[in-house]
Amino acid sequence: MALDQAKKAEIIAKYARSENDTGSTEVQVALITDRITYLTEHLKTNKKDHSSRLGLLKLVGQRRRLMRYLKKSDLQRWNTIKTELGIRN
């Protein structure tokens, strides 16, 4: 299930770096993290949903690549987003 518009707008407003920012690395990581959380809860009740499990693994890999880029480009922003979202290394 995709995020509803209100939830997505709330996440974008919280992590945006400027008023019209919707695609910065922090916003992308926050949106992906929310989808990962949703899929994790979904898979706790639907253990045989292998297509959702594959989608979850792809999202985790995409978030990992974005976090690697953020760590390489700006360590301070990486530390901030990591602690706010509760992401492990």
PDB file of N, CA, C and O in Angstrom:
ATOM      1  N   MET A   1       0.827  -1.171   0.000  1.00  0.00           N
ATOM      2  CA  MET A   1       0.000   0.000   0.000  1.00  0.00           C
ATOM      3  C   MET A   1       0.876   1.241   0.000  1.00  0.00           C
ATOM      4  O   MET A   1       1.842   1.324   0.759  1.00  0.00           O
ATOM      5  N   ALA A   2       0.547   2.191  -0.837  1.00  0.00           N
ATOM      6  CA  ALA A   2       1.300   3.424  -0.907  1.00  0.00           C
ATOM      7  C   ALA A   2       0.918   4.340   0.253  1.00  0.00           C
ATOM      8  O   ALA A   2      -0.136   4.178   0.869  1.00  0.00           O
ATOM      9  N   LEU A   3       1.782   5.290   0.536  1.00  0.00           N
ATOM     10  CA  LEU A   3       1.496   6.254   1.587  1.00  0.00           C
ATOM     11  C   LEU A   3       0.359   7.167   1.162  1.00  0.00           C
ATOM     12  O   LEU A   3       0.261   7.537  -0.008  1.00  0.00           O
ATOM     13  N   ASP A   4      -0.495   7.531   2.100  1.00  0.00           N
ATOM     14  CA  ASP A   4      -1.521   8.501   1.752  1.00  0.00           C
ATOM     15  C   ASP A   4      -0.893   9.898   1.708  1.00  0.00           C
ATOM     16  O   ASP A   4       0.175  10.129   2.275  1.00  0.00           O
ATOM     17  N   GLN A   5      -1.567  10.810   1.033  1.00  0.00           N
ATOM     18  CA  GLN A   5      -1.009  12.134   0.758  1.00  0.00           C
ATOM     19  C   GLN A   5      -0.704  12.905   2.038  1.00  0.00           C
ATOM     20  O   GLN A   5       0.309  13.601   2.107  1.00  0.00           O
ATOM     21  N   ALA A   6      -1.558  12.796   3.049  1.00  0.00           N
ATOM     22  CA  ALA A   6      -1.356  13.543   4.288  1.00  0.00           C
ATOM     23  C   ALA A   6      -0.091  13.074   5.010  1.00  0.00           C
ATOM     24  O   ALA A   6       0.702  13.891   5.477  1.00  0.00           O
ATOM     25  N   LYS A   7       0.091  11.761   5.097  1.00  0.00           N
ATOM     26  CA  LYS A   7       1.271  11.202   5.771  1.00  0.00           C
ATOM     27  C   LYS A   7       2.542  11.574   5.014  1.00  0.00           C
ATOM     28  O   LYS A   7       3.554  11.931   5.617  1.00  0.00           O
ATOM     29  N   LYS A   8       2.478  11.486   3.691  1.00  0.00           N
ATOM     30  CA  LYS A   8       3.631  11.815   2.866  1.00  0.00           C
ATOM     31  C   LYS A   8       3.988  13.295   3.003  1.00  0.00           C
ATOM     32  O   LYS A   8       5.164  13.640   3.123  1.00  0.00           O
ATOM     33  N   ALA A   9       2.988  14.164   2.986  1.00  0.00           N
ATOM     34  CA  ALA A   9       3.229  15.600   3.135  1.00  0.00           C
ATOM     35  C   ALA A   9       3.818  15.922   4.504  1.00  0.00           C
ATOM     36  O   ALA A   9       4.665  16.808   4.629  1.00  0.00           O
ATOM     37  N   GLU A  10       3.371  15.205   5.524  1.00  0.00           N
ATOM     38  CA  GLU A  10       3.893  15.409   6.874  1.00  0.00           C
ATOM     39  C   GLU A  10       5.376  15.037   6.946  1.00  0.00           C
ATOM     40  O   GLU A  10       6.174  15.764   7.538  1.00  0.00           O
ATOM     41  N   ILE A  11       5.738  13.916   6.349  1.00  0.00           N
ATOM     42  CA  ILE A  11       7.139  13.476   6.349  1.00  0.00           C
ATOM     43  C   ILE A  11       8.001  14.451   5.558  1.00  0.00           C
ATOM     44  O   ILE A  11       9.098  14.805   5.990  1.00  0.00           O
ATOM     45  N   ILE A  12       7.505  14.888   4.396  1.00  0.00           N
ATOM     46  CA  ILE A  12       8.260  15.828   3.578  1.00  0.00           C
ATOM     47  C   ILE A  12       8.457  17.139   4.326  1.00  0.00           C
ATOM     48  O   ILE A  12       9.549  17.707   4.293  1.00  0.00           O
ATOM     49  N   ALA A  13       7.412  17.632   5.004  1.00  0.00           N
ATOM     50  CA  ALA A  13       7.523  18.885   5.744  1.00  0.00           C
ATOM     51  C   ALA A  13       8.531  18.774   6.887  1.00  0.00           C
ATOM     52  O   ALA A  13       9.223  19.742   7.202  1.00  0.00           O
ATOM     53  N   LYS A  14       8.612  17.613   7.497  1.00  0.00           N
ATOM     54  CA  LYS A  14       9.516  17.445   8.640  1.00  0.00           C
ATOM     55  C   LYS A  14      10.979  17.392   8.214  1.00  0.00           C
ATOM     56  O   LYS A  14      11.838  17.957   8.892  1.00  0.00           O
ATOM     57  N   TYR A  15      11.273  16.722   7.100  1.00  0.00           N
ATOM     58  CA  TYR A  15      12.670  16.498   6.718  1.00  0.00           C
ATOM     59  C   TYR A  15      13.145  17.358   5.557  1.00  0.00           C
ATOM     60  O   TYR A  15      14.306  17.249   5.161  1.00  0.00           O
ATOM     61  N   ALA A  16      12.291  18.210   4.997  1.00  0.00           N
ATOM     62  CA  ALA A  16      12.694  19.046   3.865  1.00  0.00           C
ATOM     63  C   ALA A  16      13.713  20.082   4.322  1.00  0.00           C
ATOM     64  O   ALA A  16      13.647  20.594   5.440  1.00  0.00           O
ATOM     65  N   ARG A  17      14.648  20.377   3.439  1.00  0.00           N
ATOM     66  CA  ARG A  17      15.684  21.358   3.750  1.00  0.00           C
ATOM     67  C   ARG A  17      15.246  22.763   3.377  1.00  0.00           C
ATOM     68  O   ARG A  17      15.777  23.734   3.915  1.00  0.00           O
ATOM     69  N   SER A  18      14.293  22.892   2.469  1.00  0.00           N
ATOM     70  CA  SER A  18      13.738  24.193   2.107  1.00  0.00           C
ATOM     71  C   SER A  18      12.248  24.025   1.843  1.00  0.00           C
ATOM     72  O   SER A  18      11.707  22.931   1.999  1.00  0.00           O
ATOM     73  N   GLU A  19      11.594  25.089   1.448  1.00  0.00           N
ATOM     74  CA  GLU A  19      10.141  25.056   1.279  1.00  0.00           C
ATOM     75  C   GLU A  19       9.684  24.113   0.172  1.00  0.00           C
ATOM     76  O   GLU A  19       8.713  23.379   0.358  1.00  0.00           O
ATOM     77  N   ASN A  20      10.356  24.115  -0.964  1.00  0.00           N
ATOM     78  CA  ASN A  20       9.938  23.303  -2.113  1.00  0.00           C
ATOM     79  C   ASN A  20      10.738  22.014  -2.255  1.00  0.00           C
ATOM     80  O   ASN A  20      10.745  21.405  -3.325  1.00  0.00           O
ATOM     81  N   ASP A  21      11.400  21.601  -1.206  1.00  0.00           N
ATOM     82  CA  ASP A  21      12.258  20.424  -1.265  1.00  0.00           C
ATOM     83  C   ASP A  21      11.427  19.155  -1.095  1.00  0.00           C
ATOM     84  O   ASP A  21      10.812  18.936  -0.052  1.00  0.00           O
ATOM     85  N   THR A  22      11.418  18.326  -2.133  1.00  0.00           N
ATOM     86  CA  THR A  22      10.725  17.039  -2.016  1.00  0.00           C
ATOM     87  C   THR A  22      11.632  15.876  -2.383  1.00  0.00           C
ATOM     88  O   THR A  22      11.231  14.722  -2.234  1.00  0.00           O
ATOM     89  N   GLY A  23      12.843  16.145  -2.859  1.00  0.00           N
ATOM     90  CA  GLY A  23      13.674  15.062  -3.341  1.00  0.00           C
ATOM     91  C   GLY A  23      15.054  14.993  -2.746  1.00  0.00           C
ATOM     92  O   GLY A  23      15.911  14.281  -3.269  1.00  0.00           O
ATOM     93  N   SER A  24      15.299  15.717  -1.662  1.00  0.00           N
ATOM     94  CA  SER A  24      16.622  15.637  -1.055  1.00  0.00           C
ATOM     95  C   SER A  24      16.823  14.246  -0.460  1.00  0.00           C
ATOM     96  O   SER A  24      15.870  13.490  -0.274  1.00  0.00           O
ATOM     97  N   THR A  25      18.038  13.938  -0.177  1.00  0.00           N
ATOM     98  CA  THR A  25      18.373  12.603   0.324  1.00  0.00           C
ATOM     99  C   THR A  25      17.650  12.307   1.637  1.00  0.00           C
ATOM    100  O   THR A  25      17.175  11.191   1.848  1.00  0.00           O
ATOM    101  N   GLU A  26      17.567  13.299   2.516  1.00  0.00           N
ATOM    102  CA  GLU A  26      16.912  13.078   3.796  1.00  0.00           C
ATOM    103  C   GLU A  26      15.433  12.753   3.618  1.00  0.00           C
ATOM    104  O   GLU A  26      14.904  11.870   4.293  1.00  0.00           O
ATOM    105  N   VAL A  27      14.770  13.459   2.718  1.00  0.00           N
ATOM    106  CA  VAL A  27      13.352  13.205   2.471  1.00  0.00           C
ATOM    107  C   VAL A  27      13.163  11.808   1.890  1.00  0.00           C
ATOM    108  O   VAL A  27      12.262  11.078   2.304  1.00  0.00           O
ATOM    109  N   GLN A  28      14.005  11.437   0.939  1.00  0.00           N
ATOM    110  CA  GLN A  28      13.894  10.107   0.333  1.00  0.00           C
ATOM    111  C   GLN A  28      14.098   9.015   1.370  1.00  0.00           C
ATOM    112  O   GLN A  28      13.357   8.032   1.391  1.00  0.00           O
ATOM    113  N   VAL A  29      15.103   9.179   2.234  1.00  0.00           N
ATOM    114  CA  VAL A  29      15.371   8.173   3.264  1.00  0.00           C
ATOM    115  C   VAL A  29      14.201   8.081   4.236  1.00  0.00           C
ATOM    116  O   VAL A  29      13.828   6.983   4.647  1.00  0.00           O
ATOM    117  N   ALA A  30      13.619   9.212   4.609  1.00  0.00           N
ATOM    118  CA  ALA A  30      12.491   9.199   5.541  1.00  0.00           C
ATOM    119  C   ALA A  30      11.274   8.507   4.926  1.00  0.00           C
ATOM    120  O   ALA A  30      10.595   7.736   5.604  1.00  0.00           O
ATOM    121  N   LEU A  31      10.994   8.772   3.658  1.00  0.00           N
ATOM    122  CA  LEU A  31       9.859   8.129   2.998  1.00  0.00           C
ATOM    123  C   LEU A  31      10.077   6.625   2.855  1.00  0.00           C
ATOM    124  O   LEU A  31       9.164   5.832   3.086  1.00  0.00           O
ATOM    125  N   ILE A  32      11.283   6.244   2.475  1.00  0.00           N
ATOM    126  CA  ILE A  32      11.590   4.815   2.342  1.00  0.00           C
ATOM    127  C   ILE A  32      11.504   4.127   3.701  1.00  0.00           C
ATOM    128  O   ILE A  32      11.023   2.998   3.791  1.00  0.00           O
ATOM    129  N   THR A  33      11.964   4.796   4.759  1.00  0.00           N
ATOM    130  CA  THR A  33      11.913   4.212   6.095  1.00  0.00           C
ATOM    131  C   THR A  33      10.475   3.969   6.529  1.00  0.00           C
ATOM    132  O   THR A  33      10.178   2.951   7.155  1.00  0.00           O
ATOM    133  N   ASP A  34       9.584   4.895   6.201  1.00  0.00           N
ATOM    134  CA  ASP A  34       8.176   4.706   6.544  1.00  0.00           C
ATOM    135  C   ASP A  34       7.590   3.510   5.795  1.00  0.00           C
ATOM    136  O   ASP A  34       6.829   2.731   6.370  1.00  0.00           O
ATOM    137  N   ARG A  35       7.936   3.363   4.530  1.00  0.00           N
ATOM    138  CA  ARG A  35       7.457   2.205   3.761  1.00  0.00           C
ATOM    139  C   ARG A  35       8.038   0.913   4.308  1.00  0.00           C
ATOM    140  O   ARG A  35       7.346  -0.103   4.356  1.00  0.00           O
ATOM    141  N   ILE A  36       9.302   0.935   4.721  1.00  0.00           N
ATOM    142  CA  ILE A  36       9.941  -0.247   5.303  1.00  0.00           C
ATOM    143  C   ILE A  36       9.225  -0.650   6.592  1.00  0.00           C
ATOM    144  O   ILE A  36       8.989  -1.835   6.829  1.00  0.00           O
ATOM    145  N   THR A  37       8.883   0.328   7.416  1.00  0.00           N
ATOM    146  CA  THR A  37       8.171   0.047   8.660  1.00  0.00           C
ATOM    147  C   THR A  37       6.813  -0.588   8.380  1.00  0.00           C
ATOM    148  O   THR A  37       6.417  -1.548   9.041  1.00  0.00           O
ATOM    149  N   TYR A  38       6.103  -0.042   7.391  1.00  0.00           N
ATOM    150  CA  TYR A  38       4.793  -0.597   7.035  1.00  0.00           C
ATOM    151  C   TYR A  38       4.931  -2.043   6.546  1.00  0.00           C
ATOM    152  O   TYR A  38       4.183  -2.923   6.971  1.00  0.00           O
ATOM    153  N   LEU A  39       5.893  -2.279   5.649  1.00  0.00           N
ATOM    154  CA  LEU A  39       6.053  -3.636   5.111  1.00  0.00           C
ATOM    155  C   LEU A  39       6.494  -4.625   6.180  1.00  0.00           C
ATOM    156  O   LEU A  39       6.101  -5.791   6.144  1.00  0.00           O
ATOM    157  N   THR A  40       7.303  -4.175   7.125  1.00  0.00           N
ATOM    158  CA  THR A  40       7.739  -5.053   8.213  1.00  0.00           C
ATOM    159  C   THR A  40       6.544  -5.505   9.043  1.00  0.00           C
ATOM    160  O   THR A  40       6.429  -6.681   9.387  1.00  0.00           O
ATOM    161  N   GLU A  41       5.656  -4.568   9.361  1.00  0.00           N
ATOM    162  CA  GLU A  41       4.452  -4.933  10.113  1.00  0.00           C
ATOM    163  C   GLU A  41       3.547  -5.843   9.290  1.00  0.00           C
ATOM    164  O   GLU A  41       2.945  -6.773   9.828  1.00  0.00           O
ATOM    165  N   HIS A  42       3.448  -5.580   7.992  1.00  0.00           N
ATOM    166  CA  HIS A  42       2.621  -6.409   7.108  1.00  0.00           C
ATOM    167  C   HIS A  42       3.145  -7.845   7.070  1.00  0.00           C
ATOM    168  O   HIS A  42       2.367  -8.799   7.082  1.00  0.00           O
ATOM    169  N   LEU A  43       4.462  -7.987   7.024  1.00  0.00           N
ATOM    170  CA  LEU A  43       5.038  -9.327   6.917  1.00  0.00           C
ATOM    171  C   LEU A  43       4.993 -10.097   8.235  1.00  0.00           C
ATOM    172  O   LEU A  43       5.149 -11.319   8.240  1.00  0.00           O
ATOM    173  N   LYS A  44       4.785  -9.408   9.337  1.00  0.00           N
ATOM    174  CA  LYS A  44       4.625 -10.115  10.608  1.00  0.00           C
ATOM    175  C   LYS A  44       3.325 -10.916  10.621  1.00  0.00           C
ATOM    176  O   LYS A  44       3.254 -11.976  11.242  1.00  0.00           O
ATOM    177  N   THR A  45       2.297 -10.410   9.935  1.00  0.00           N
ATOM    178  CA  THR A  45       1.017 -11.126   9.910  1.00  0.00           C
ATOM    179  C   THR A  45       0.862 -11.990   8.665  1.00  0.00           C
ATOM    180  O   THR A  45       0.128 -12.978   8.688  1.00  0.00           O
ATOM    181  N   ASN A  46       1.542 -11.631   7.578  1.00  0.00           N
ATOM    182  CA  ASN A  46       1.443 -12.378   6.325  1.00  0.00           C
ATOM    183  C   ASN A  46       2.801 -12.990   5.992  1.00  0.00           C
ATOM    184  O   ASN A  46       3.528 -12.488   5.135  1.00  0.00           O
ATOM    185  N   LYS A  47       3.123 -14.058   6.666  1.00  0.00           N
ATOM    186  CA  LYS A  47       4.454 -14.635   6.569  1.00  0.00           C
ATOM    187  C   LYS A  47       4.781 -15.232   5.199  1.00  0.00           C
ATOM    188  O   LYS A  47       5.956 -15.362   4.859  1.00  0.00           O
ATOM    189  N   LYS A  48       3.785 -15.591   4.419  1.00  0.00           N
ATOM    190  CA  LYS A  48       4.035 -16.230   3.132  1.00  0.00           C
ATOM    191  C   LYS A  48       3.970 -15.259   1.957  1.00  0.00           C
ATOM    192  O   LYS A  48       3.955 -15.694   0.805  1.00  0.00           O
ATOM    193  N   ASP A  49       3.931 -13.980   2.217  1.00  0.00           N
ATOM    194  CA  ASP A  49       3.857 -12.969   1.165  1.00  0.00           C
ATOM    195  C   ASP A  49       5.268 -12.671   0.663  1.00  0.00           C
ATOM    196  O   ASP A  49       5.903 -11.701   1.077  1.00  0.00           O
ATOM    197  N   HIS A  50       5.737 -13.523  -0.231  1.00  0.00           N
ATOM    198  CA  HIS A  50       7.127 -13.429  -0.678  1.00  0.00           C
ATOM    199  C   HIS A  50       7.371 -12.257  -1.609  1.00  0.00           C
ATOM    200  O   HIS A  50       8.487 -11.739  -1.647  1.00  0.00           O
ATOM    201  N   SER A  51       6.376 -11.820  -2.358  1.00  0.00           N
ATOM    202  CA  SER A  51       6.579 -10.673  -3.237  1.00  0.00           C
ATOM    203  C   SER A  51       6.768  -9.389  -2.422  1.00  0.00           C
ATOM    204  O   SER A  51       7.563  -8.529  -2.801  1.00  0.00           O
ATOM    205  N   SER A  52       6.053  -9.256  -1.323  1.00  0.00           N
ATOM    206  CA  SER A  52       6.249  -8.095  -0.448  1.00  0.00           C
ATOM    207  C   SER A  52       7.611  -8.170   0.241  1.00  0.00           C
ATOM    208  O   SER A  52       8.251  -7.145   0.473  1.00  0.00           O
ATOM    209  N   ARG A  53       8.051  -9.383   0.567  1.00  0.00           N
ATOM    210  CA  ARG A  53       9.361  -9.547   1.187  1.00  0.00           C
ATOM    211  C   ARG A  53      10.463  -9.115   0.224  1.00  0.00           C
ATOM    212  O   ARG A  53      11.439  -8.489   0.638  1.00  0.00           O
ATOM    213  N   LEU A  54      10.312  -9.446  -1.055  1.00  0.00           N
ATOM    214  CA  LEU A  54      11.284  -9.024  -2.060  1.00  0.00           C
ATOM    215  C   LEU A  54      11.276  -7.506  -2.192  1.00  0.00           C
ATOM    216  O   LEU A  54      12.338  -6.894  -2.305  1.00  0.00           O
ATOM    217  N   GLY A  55      10.103  -6.891  -2.181  1.00  0.00           N
ATOM    218  CA  GLY A  55      10.014  -5.435  -2.231  1.00  0.00           C
ATOM    219  C   GLY A  55      10.657  -4.791  -1.023  1.00  0.00           C
ATOM    220  O   GLY A  55      11.296  -3.746  -1.144  1.00  0.00           O
ATOM    221  N   LEU A  56      10.497  -5.400   0.142  1.00  0.00           N
ATOM    222  CA  LEU A  56      11.127  -4.893   1.360  1.00  0.00           C
ATOM    223  C   LEU A  56      12.644  -4.928   1.240  1.00  0.00           C
ATOM    224  O   LEU A  56      13.324  -3.969   1.605  1.00  0.00           O
ATOM    225  N   LEU A  57      13.166  -6.027   0.731  1.00  0.00           N
ATOM    226  CA  LEU A  57      14.616  -6.135   0.576  1.00  0.00           C
ATOM    227  C   LEU A  57      15.156  -5.101  -0.410  1.00  0.00           C
ATOM    228  O   LEU A  57      16.242  -4.556  -0.209  1.00  0.00           O
ATOM    229  N   LYS A  58      14.406  -4.833  -1.467  1.00  0.00           N
ATOM    230  CA  LYS A  58      14.822  -3.815  -2.426  1.00  0.00           C
ATOM    231  C   LYS A  58      14.821  -2.428  -1.792  1.00  0.00           C
ATOM    232  O   LYS A  58      15.725  -1.627  -2.032  1.00  0.00           O
ATOM    233  N   LEU A  59      13.799  -2.149  -0.980  1.00  0.00           N
ATOM    234  CA  LEU A  59      13.742  -0.854  -0.305  1.00  0.00           C
ATOM    235  C   LEU A  59      14.889  -0.685   0.686  1.00  0.00           C
ATOM    236  O   LEU A  59      15.460   0.401   0.795  1.00  0.00           O
ATOM    237  N   VAL A  60      15.226  -1.741   1.400  1.00  0.00           N
ATOM    238  CA  VAL A  60      16.332  -1.670   2.355  1.00  0.00           C
ATOM    239  C   VAL A  60      17.643  -1.400   1.613  1.00  0.00           C
ATOM    240  O   VAL A  60      18.469  -0.616   2.079  1.00  0.00           O
ATOM    241  N   GLY A  61      17.834  -2.039   0.472  1.00  0.00           N
ATOM    242  CA  GLY A  61      19.033  -1.797  -0.314  1.00  0.00           C
ATOM    243  C   GLY A  61      19.092  -0.381  -0.856  1.00  0.00           C
ATOM    244  O   GLY A  61      20.154   0.242  -0.872  1.00  0.00           O
ATOM    245  N   GLN A  62      17.951   0.124  -1.300  1.00  0.00           N
ATOM    246  CA  GLN A  62      17.906   1.491  -1.817  1.00  0.00           C
ATOM    247  C   GLN A  62      18.210   2.494  -0.702  1.00  0.00           C
ATOM    248  O   GLN A  62      18.944   3.459  -0.919  1.00  0.00           O
ATOM    249  N   ARG A  63      17.648   2.270   0.487  1.00  0.00           N
ATOM    250  CA  ARG A  63      17.924   3.157   1.620  1.00  0.00           C
ATOM    251  C   ARG A  63      19.391   3.078   2.020  1.00  0.00           C
ATOM    252  O   ARG A  63      19.991   4.091   2.380  1.00  0.00           O
ATOM    253  N   ARG A  64      19.972   1.885   1.959  1.00  0.00           N
ATOM    254  CA  ARG A  64      21.377   1.725   2.304  1.00  0.00           C
ATOM    255  C   ARG A  64      22.269   2.518   1.355  1.00  0.00           C
ATOM    256  O   ARG A  64      23.234   3.151   1.783  1.00  0.00           O
ATOM    257  N   ARG A  65      21.940   2.480   0.052  1.00  0.00           N
ATOM    258  CA  ARG A  65      22.732   3.248  -0.922  1.00  0.00           C
ATOM    259  C   ARG A  65      22.594   4.747  -0.697  1.00  0.00           C
ATOM    260  O   ARG A  65      23.577   5.482  -0.789  1.00  0.00           O
ATOM    261  N   LEU A  66      21.381   5.206  -0.402  1.00  0.00           N
ATOM    262  CA  LEU A  66      21.185   6.633  -0.126  1.00  0.00           C
ATOM    263  C   LEU A  66      21.935   7.061   1.135  1.00  0.00           C
ATOM    264  O   LEU A  66      22.527   8.139   1.166  1.00  0.00           O
ATOM    265  N   MET A  67      21.915   6.237   2.155  1.00  0.00           N
ATOM    266  CA  MET A  67      22.634   6.567   3.387  1.00  0.00           C
ATOM    267  C   MET A  67      24.142   6.563   3.164  1.00  0.00           C
ATOM    268  O   MET A  67      24.856   7.378   3.750  1.00  0.00           O
ATOM    269  N   ARG A  68      24.631   5.661   2.330  1.00  0.00           N
ATOM    270  CA  ARG A  68      26.059   5.642   2.006  1.00  0.00           C
ATOM    271  C   ARG A  68      26.460   6.930   1.298  1.00  0.00           C
ATOM    272  O   ARG A  68      27.506   7.507   1.595  1.00  0.00           O
ATOM    273  N   TYR A  69      25.627   7.380   0.358  1.00  0.00           N
ATOM    274  CA  TYR A  69      25.888   8.627  -0.346  1.00  0.00           C
ATOM    275  C   TYR A  69      25.875   9.809   0.627  1.00  0.00           C
ATOM    276  O   TYR A  69      26.737  10.685   0.556  1.00  0.00           O
ATOM    277  N   LEU A  70      24.902   9.829   1.529  1.00  0.00           N
ATOM    278  CA  LEU A  70      24.788  10.923   2.485  1.00  0.00           C
ATOM    279  C   LEU A  70      25.983  10.951   3.433  1.00  0.00           C
ATOM    280  O   LEU A  70      26.477  12.024   3.779  1.00  0.00           O
ATOM    281  N   LYS A  71      26.444   9.788   3.848  1.00  0.00           N
ATOM    282  CA  LYS A  71      27.601   9.715   4.738  1.00  0.00           C
ATOM    283  C   LYS A  71      28.846  10.235   4.042  1.00  0.00           C
ATOM    284  O   LYS A  71      29.677  10.908   4.652  1.00  0.00           O
ATOM    285  N   LYS A  72      28.966   9.918   2.762  1.00  0.00           N
ATOM    286  CA  LYS A  72      30.130  10.358   1.995  1.00  0.00           C
ATOM    287  C   LYS A  72      30.100  11.866   1.739  1.00  0.00           C
ATOM    288  O   LYS A  72      31.146  12.514   1.733  1.00  0.00           O
ATOM    289  N   SER A  73      28.905  12.424   1.526  1.00  0.00           N
ATOM    290  CA  SER A  73      28.806  13.829   1.158  1.00  0.00           C
ATOM    291  C   SER A  73      28.705  14.764   2.366  1.00  0.00           C
ATOM    292  O   SER A  73      29.305  15.839   2.356  1.00  0.00           O
ATOM    293  N   ASP A  74      27.954  14.374   3.411  1.00  0.00           N
ATOM    294  CA  ASP A  74      27.775  15.258   4.566  1.00  0.00           C
ATOM    295  C   ASP A  74      27.547  14.408   5.814  1.00  0.00           C
ATOM    296  O   ASP A  74      26.443  13.918   6.052  1.00  0.00           O
ATOM    297  N   LEU A  75      28.596  14.244   6.597  1.00  0.00           N
ATOM    298  CA  LEU A  75      28.551  13.358   7.764  1.00  0.00           C
ATOM    299  C   LEU A  75      27.597  13.874   8.843  1.00  0.00           C
ATOM    300  O   LEU A  75      26.938  13.080   9.515  1.00  0.00           O
ATOM    301  N   GLN A  76      27.519  15.188   9.012  1.00  0.00           N
ATOM    302  CA  GLN A  76      26.630  15.755  10.030  1.00  0.00           C
ATOM    303  C   GLN A  76      25.163  15.455   9.728  1.00  0.00           C
ATOM    304  O   GLN A  76      24.422  15.056  10.626  1.00  0.00           O
ATOM    305  N   ARG A  77      24.734  15.638   8.484  1.00  0.00           N
ATOM    306  CA  ARG A  77      23.353  15.324   8.095  1.00  0.00           C
ATOM    307  C   ARG A  77      23.093  13.837   8.221  1.00  0.00           C
ATOM    308  O   ARG A  77      21.991  13.433   8.591  1.00  0.00           O
ATOM    309  N   TRP A  78      24.094  13.010   7.919  1.00  0.00           N
ATOM    310  CA  TRP A  78      23.954  11.556   8.038  1.00  0.00           C
ATOM    311  C   TRP A  78      23.694  11.164   9.490  1.00  0.00           C
ATOM    312  O   TRP A  78      22.806  10.360   9.771  1.00  0.00           O
ATOM    313  N   ASN A  79      24.474  11.735  10.413  1.00  0.00           N
ATOM    314  CA  ASN A  79      24.284  11.432  11.835  1.00  0.00           C
ATOM    315  C   ASN A  79      22.907  11.873  12.312  1.00  0.00           C
ATOM    316  O   ASN A  79      22.256  11.161  13.076  1.00  0.00           O
ATOM    317  N   THR A  80      22.461  13.048  11.864  1.00  0.00           N
ATOM    318  CA  THR A  80      21.165  13.569  12.282  1.00  0.00           C
ATOM    319  C   THR A  80      20.033  12.671  11.812  1.00  0.00           C
ATOM    320  O   THR A  80      19.178  12.283  12.609  1.00  0.00           O
ATOM    321  N   ILE A  81      20.019  12.337  10.534  1.00  0.00           N
ATOM    322  CA  ILE A  81      18.921  11.530   9.988  1.00  0.00           C
ATOM    323  C   ILE A  81      18.935  10.114  10.569  1.00  0.00           C
ATOM    324  O   ILE A  81      17.883   9.507  10.769  1.00  0.00           O
ATOM    325  N   LYS A  82      20.131   9.598  10.837  1.00  0.00           N
ATOM    326  CA  LYS A  82      20.261   8.250  11.385  1.00  0.00           C
ATOM    327  C   LYS A  82      19.672   8.179  12.794  1.00  0.00           C
ATOM    328  O   LYS A  82      18.978   7.220  13.131  1.00  0.00           O
ATOM    329  N   THR A  83      19.948   9.193  13.615  1.00  0.00           N
ATOM    330  CA  THR A  83      19.425   9.163  14.981  1.00  0.00           C
ATOM    331  C   THR A  83      17.933   9.459  15.016  1.00  0.00           C
ATOM    332  O   THR A  83      17.210   8.866  15.816  1.00  0.00           O
ATOM    333  N   GLU A  84      17.447  10.376  14.154  1.00  0.00           N
ATOM    334  CA  GLU A  84      16.024  10.708  14.163  1.00  0.00           C
ATOM    335  C   GLU A  84      15.162   9.535  13.717  1.00  0.00           C
ATOM    336  O   GLU A  84      14.085   9.307  14.269  1.00  0.00           O
ATOM    337  N   LEU A  85      15.631   8.793  12.724  1.00  0.00           N
ATOM    338  CA  LEU A  85      14.831   7.683  12.192  1.00  0.00           C
ATOM    339  C   LEU A  85      15.129   6.350  12.869  1.00  0.00           C
ATOM    340  O   LEU A  85      14.417   5.369  12.650  1.00  0.00           O
ATOM    341  N   GLY A  86      16.179   6.309  13.692  1.00  0.00           N
ATOM    342  CA  GLY A  86      16.512   5.073  14.390  1.00  0.00           C
ATOM    343  C   GLY A  86      17.094   4.011  13.476  1.00  0.00           C
ATOM    344  O   GLY A  86      16.819   2.823  13.640  1.00  0.00           O
ATOM    345  N   ILE A  87      17.906   4.443  12.506  1.00  0.00           N
ATOM    346  CA  ILE A  87      18.506   3.518  11.556  1.00  0.00           C
ATOM    347  C   ILE A  87      19.845   3.053  12.095  1.00  0.00           C
ATOM    348  O   ILE A  87      20.645   3.862  12.564  1.00  0.00           O
ATOM    349  N   ARG A  88      20.092   1.751  12.030  1.00  0.00           N
ATOM    350  CA  ARG A  88      21.384   1.219  12.446  1.00  0.00           C
ATOM    351  C   ARG A  88      22.374   1.367  11.306  1.00  0.00           C
ATOM    352  O   ARG A  88      21.988   1.679  10.179  1.00  0.00           O
ATOM    353  N   ASN A  89      23.636   1.146  11.593  1.00  0.00           N
ATOM    354  CA  ASN A  89      24.670   1.260  10.541  1.00  0.00           C
ATOM    355  C   ASN A  89      24.538   0.171   9.545  1.00  0.00           C
ATOM    356  O   ASN A  89      25.317   0.106   8.595  1.00  0.00           O
TER     357      ASN A  89
END
